[in-house]
Amino acid sequence: WKPLECNGETNDIADWPQVLPHCVYYLKLELVGEMIDCGSHDVALCRVVEMVSEDDSINAADELDYISTRTLREMDIISEFGRIKDIE
């Protein structure tokens, strides 16, 4: 965990919590309603309040160079439900 170091446009860096390093983007979320008890886990519905990147040079086209769940599905590493597939 580390403090957010953003050169981009954001309302106030001081309002951000500590973040994981080396992420492409950081999302600031706001809880909408109450937590939902689903038995073995809780679900939170959130609104994206702000999205920033530490790297000003990143744009939407560059995101294609980063691995995503879509890429992992195409590579047949995870299922359509996001679960790791068995290695045969």
C-alpha positions as CSV (number, residue, x, y, z in Angstrom):
1,W,0.0,0.0,0.0
2,K,1.2,3.5,-0.8
3,P,-0.2,7.0,-1.0
4,L,-1.7,8.0,-4.4
5,E,0.8,10.0,-6.5
6,C,-1.3,11.4,-9.3
7,N,-0.3,14.2,-11.7
8,G,-3.7,14.1,-13.5
9,E,-6.9,16.0,-12.8
10,T,-8.4,15.0,-9.4
11,N,-10.4,16.8,-6.9
12,D,-8.2,16.2,-3.9
13,I,-5.5,13.6,-3.5
14,A,-5.7,13.9,0.3
15,D,-9.2,12.3,0.1
16,W,-7.9,9.1,-1.5
17,P,-7.0,6.1,0.7
18,Q,-3.7,4.2,0.3
19,V,-3.6,2.3,-2.9
20,L,-1.9,-0.7,-4.5
21,P,1.1,0.3,-6.5
22,H,1.4,-0.1,-10.3
23,C,-2.3,-0.1,-11.2
24,V,-3.3,1.4,-14.6
25,Y,-6.2,3.3,-13.0
26,Y,-7.6,4.0,-9.5
27,L,-11.3,4.2,-8.9
28,K,-12.9,6.2,-6.1
29,L,-16.2,4.6,-5.2
30,E,-19.2,5.7,-3.2
31,L,-21.5,3.2,-1.6
32,V,-25.1,3.3,-3.0
33,G,-27.6,2.1,-0.4
34,E,-26.8,-0.5,2.2
35,M,-24.5,-3.5,2.1
36,I,-26.5,-6.6,0.9
37,D,-26.1,-9.8,3.0
38,C,-25.8,-12.7,0.6
39,G,-25.1,-15.4,3.2
40,S,-21.4,-16.3,2.8
41,H,-20.5,-12.8,1.6
42,D,-21.8,-9.2,1.4
43,V,-22.4,-7.3,-1.8
44,A,-21.8,-3.5,-2.1
45,L,-23.3,-1.5,-5.0
46,C,-21.1,1.4,-5.7
47,R,-21.0,4.5,-7.9
48,V,-17.7,5.5,-9.6
49,V,-17.0,9.0,-8.3
50,E,-13.6,9.5,-9.8
51,M,-11.0,7.7,-11.9
52,V,-7.4,8.7,-12.1
53,S,-4.1,7.3,-13.3
54,E,-0.6,7.9,-11.9
55,D,0.8,8.0,-15.5
56,D,-0.4,11.0,-17.5
57,S,0.7,9.3,-20.7
58,I,-1.9,6.5,-20.4
59,N,-4.9,6.8,-22.7
60,A,-7.8,4.4,-23.5
61,A,-5.9,2.8,-26.5
62,D,-3.0,1.9,-24.2
63,E,-5.3,-0.1,-22.0
64,L,-5.2,-2.8,-24.6
65,D,-1.6,-3.6,-23.6
66,Y,-2.7,-4.6,-20.1
67,I,-4.0,-8.0,-19.2
68,S,-7.7,-8.1,-18.5
69,T,-10.4,-10.7,-17.7
70,R,-11.4,-10.5,-21.4
71,T,-7.8,-11.4,-22.4
72,L,-7.7,-14.2,-19.9
73,R,-11.0,-15.6,-21.3
74,E,-9.7,-15.4,-24.8
75,M,-6.5,-17.2,-23.7
76,D,-8.8,-19.9,-22.2
77,I,-7.2,-19.3,-18.7
78,I,-10.5,-18.4,-17.0
79,S,-14.1,-19.3,-17.6
80,E,-16.9,-16.9,-18.6
81,F,-17.6,-16.7,-14.8
82,G,-14.0,-15.6,-14.0
83,R,-13.0,-18.9,-12.5
84,I,-9.6,-20.4,-13.2
85,K,-9.9,-23.4,-15.6
86,D,-8.3,-26.7,-14.8
87,I,-4.9,-27.3,-16.5
88,E,-5.0,-30.5,-18.5
